[in-house]
Amino acid sequence: MSALEKALIELRRIHKKFQLDGSFEKNGQVNATWPQTLERSVETDFFYDNFEPVGVEIETGLTPIRFFDLNTLEDDQVGYKWDGNSNKSQLNPRWPASFVVFMDDIGGGKPVIAVTNIEGTPVFASYDVALPFKIADSLADFFFAFAKLIEIVHGKFEIFEIYNDDDELSSKFVKLLTREISPLLGEENFERFFDYFYG
């Protein structure tokens, strides 16, 4: 069993444990339905063939994050791969062809990106107008870390209790997140992962 499969099994387990919105479904339709305008990798194929996120939206304590399913994946690149209009006619010249956004916050503007031309499919993220930055060396590392984040936020802090009475992140939450997730991503990636979700 690959590291990616183990990570996705763990993510699905945590998702079910907390009865979160949507589901991860085996569909085996990537070859037939992957948008021709988007690049792909062995890892994105495995993810969408075996654990396609359908209606998955997850509360992180700050803002809900949603996964893109195959039916919306192409349209969800508008504002990233394509400039802001919805007809996908104008490529964004600053957006690498290998970048595929597969998650975003519900308001948009905080893409989580699979980098499809590098082995393992590293994961980058961005917010506001920041240039995308790496938050995981592989898709597997990202899913392991994200599953642990969900488990901590939903299981230990009842989602919004990650904040103290002064509306600041709880030091207990920050310490636990650092202890549990930093070893999964490495220190530098963890700092950027943390900054993406809570910076």
C-alpha positions as CSV (number, residue, x, y, z in Angstrom):
1,M,0.0,0.0,0.0
2,S,1.4,3.4,-1.0
3,A,1.9,6.3,1.4
4,L,-0.8,8.2,-0.6
5,E,-3.3,5.4,-0.2
6,K,-2.6,5.2,3.6
7,A,-3.0,9.0,3.9
8,L,-6.3,8.9,2.0
9,I,-7.7,6.0,4.1
10,E,-6.8,8.0,7.2
11,L,-8.4,11.2,5.9
12,R,-11.6,9.3,5.0
13,R,-11.6,7.6,8.5
14,I,-11.3,11.0,10.2
15,H,-13.9,12.5,7.9
16,K,-16.4,9.7,8.8
17,K,-15.5,9.8,12.5
18,F,-16.7,13.4,12.8
19,Q,-19.6,13.0,10.3
20,L,-18.4,15.9,8.1
21,D,-20.1,17.1,5.0
22,G,-19.7,15.0,1.8
23,S,-17.9,11.8,1.1
24,F,-14.8,10.3,-0.5
25,E,-15.9,7.9,-3.3
26,K,-14.2,5.4,-5.6
27,N,-15.2,6.2,-9.1
28,G,-12.5,5.1,-11.5
29,Q,-13.4,7.8,-14.0
30,V,-10.3,9.9,-14.2
31,N,-9.2,8.7,-17.7
32,A,-12.7,9.5,-19.0
33,T,-13.5,12.7,-17.2
34,W,-10.3,14.5,-16.3
35,P,-10.4,17.9,-18.0
36,Q,-8.1,18.0,-21.0
37,T,-7.1,21.6,-20.1
38,L,-5.5,20.5,-16.8
39,E,-2.3,18.6,-16.2
40,R,-2.4,15.6,-14.0
41,S,0.0,13.2,-12.1
42,V,0.0,9.6,-10.9
43,E,-1.0,11.0,-7.5
44,T,-3.9,13.1,-8.7
45,D,-5.2,10.2,-10.8
46,F,-5.1,7.9,-7.7
47,F,-6.8,10.4,-5.5
48,Y,-9.6,11.1,-7.9
49,D,-10.0,7.5,-9.1
50,N,-10.2,6.0,-5.6
51,F,-11.2,8.9,-3.1
52,E,-13.0,11.5,-5.2
53,P,-14.3,14.2,-2.8
54,V,-18.0,14.7,-3.4
55,G,-19.5,17.7,-1.6
56,V,-16.7,17.6,1.0
57,E,-16.5,20.8,3.0
58,I,-14.5,20.9,6.3
59,E,-14.5,23.5,9.0
60,T,-11.0,24.3,10.2
61,G,-11.9,26.7,13.0
62,L,-11.2,29.8,11.0
63,T,-12.9,29.2,7.6
64,P,-14.4,26.1,5.9
65,I,-12.3,24.5,3.2
66,R,-13.9,22.7,0.3
67,F,-12.5,20.0,-2.0
68,F,-13.2,20.2,-5.7
69,D,-14.8,17.1,-7.3
70,L,-14.1,16.1,-10.9
71,N,-17.3,17.7,-12.2
72,T,-16.3,21.2,-11.0
73,L,-12.5,20.9,-11.1
74,E,-12.0,22.7,-14.4
75,D,-14.4,25.6,-13.6
76,D,-12.8,25.9,-10.1
77,Q,-9.5,26.9,-11.8
78,V,-11.1,30.3,-12.9
79,G,-9.3,33.1,-11.1
80,Y,-6.1,30.9,-11.0
81,K,-5.3,29.2,-14.2
82,W,-7.6,31.5,-16.1
83,D,-8.1,35.2,-15.4
84,G,-11.2,36.1,-13.4
85,N,-13.9,35.8,-16.0
86,S,-15.9,32.6,-16.1
87,N,-15.6,31.7,-19.8
88,K,-12.0,30.4,-19.4
89,S,-10.8,32.3,-22.5
90,Q,-7.8,34.1,-21.0
91,L,-4.9,32.1,-19.5
92,N,-3.2,33.7,-16.5
93,P,0.4,34.0,-17.8
94,R,1.7,34.0,-14.3
95,W,0.1,30.6,-13.4
96,P,2.2,27.5,-14.1
97,A,0.5,24.9,-16.3
98,S,1.4,22.2,-13.7
99,F,-0.6,23.9,-10.9
100,V,-4.0,22.3,-10.3
101,V,-6.1,23.8,-7.5
102,F,-8.0,21.0,-5.7
103,M,-9.1,22.8,-2.5
104,D,-10.1,26.3,-1.6
105,D,-11.9,28.1,1.2
106,I,-15.6,28.6,0.6
107,G,-15.1,32.3,-0.3
108,G,-12.3,31.5,-2.8
109,G,-8.9,33.2,-2.9
110,K,-7.0,30.6,-0.7
111,P,-6.1,27.8,-3.2
112,V,-4.5,24.6,-2.2
113,I,-2.5,23.4,-5.3
114,A,-1.3,20.1,-6.6
115,V,2.0,20.5,-8.5
116,T,1.6,17.8,-11.1
117,N,5.0,17.9,-12.8
118,I,7.1,16.8,-9.8
119,E,7.3,13.3,-8.5
120,G,5.1,12.8,-5.4
121,T,3.0,15.8,-6.4
122,P,4.1,18.5,-3.8
123,V,1.3,20.8,-2.5
124,F,1.5,24.5,-2.5
125,A,-1.0,27.1,-1.2
126,S,-1.6,30.8,-1.3
127,Y,-3.9,33.5,0.1
128,D,-4.6,37.1,-0.8
129,V,-2.1,38.0,-3.5
130,A,0.8,36.0,-2.1
131,L,2.8,33.9,-4.5
132,P,2.1,30.2,-4.0
133,F,4.4,28.6,-1.4
134,K,5.1,24.9,-0.6
135,I,3.3,23.4,2.4
136,A,4.0,19.7,1.8
137,D,6.6,17.7,-0.2
138,S,3.9,15.3,-1.5
139,L,0.2,14.9,-1.8
140,A,0.5,12.0,0.7
141,D,2.2,14.2,3.3
142,F,-0.4,16.9,2.8
143,F,-3.3,14.5,3.4
144,F,-1.7,12.9,6.5
145,A,-1.2,16.5,7.9
146,F,-4.7,17.6,6.9
147,A,-6.3,14.5,8.5
148,K,-4.4,15.2,11.7
149,L,-5.5,18.9,11.6
150,I,-9.1,17.9,11.4
151,E,-8.7,15.3,14.2
152,I,-7.3,18.0,16.5
153,V,-9.7,20.8,15.5
154,H,-12.8,18.6,15.7
155,G,-11.8,16.1,18.3
156,K,-9.8,18.1,20.9
157,F,-11.1,21.7,20.5
158,E,-14.8,21.4,19.3
159,I,-13.8,23.5,16.3
160,F,-14.1,27.1,17.5
161,E,-12.4,26.5,20.9
162,I,-9.1,26.8,19.1
163,Y,-9.4,30.5,20.1
164,N,-9.1,31.8,23.6
165,D,-11.3,34.5,25.2
166,D,-9.1,37.2,23.6
167,D,-9.9,35.9,20.1
168,E,-6.4,34.7,19.7
169,L,-5.3,31.2,18.8
170,S,-5.1,29.1,22.0
171,S,-1.4,28.3,22.9
172,K,-2.5,24.8,23.8
173,F,-3.9,24.4,20.2
174,V,-0.7,25.8,18.6
175,K,1.5,23.5,20.7
176,L,-0.5,20.4,19.9
177,L,-0.7,21.2,16.2
178,T,3.1,21.8,16.1
179,R,3.8,18.6,18.0
180,E,1.5,16.4,15.9
181,I,1.9,17.9,12.4
182,S,5.4,19.4,12.2
183,P,7.0,15.9,12.2
184,L,4.7,14.9,9.2
185,L,5.7,17.9,7.1
186,G,9.1,19.0,8.3
187,E,9.6,22.3,10.2
188,E,9.6,24.7,7.2
189,N,6.7,23.1,5.5
190,F,4.8,23.1,8.8
191,E,5.4,26.8,9.4
192,R,3.9,27.6,5.9
193,F,1.1,25.0,6.4
194,F,0.2,26.7,9.7
195,D,0.5,30.1,8.1
196,Y,-1.9,29.1,5.4
197,F,-4.6,27.8,7.7
198,Y,-4.2,30.2,10.7
199,G,-1.8,33.0,9.7
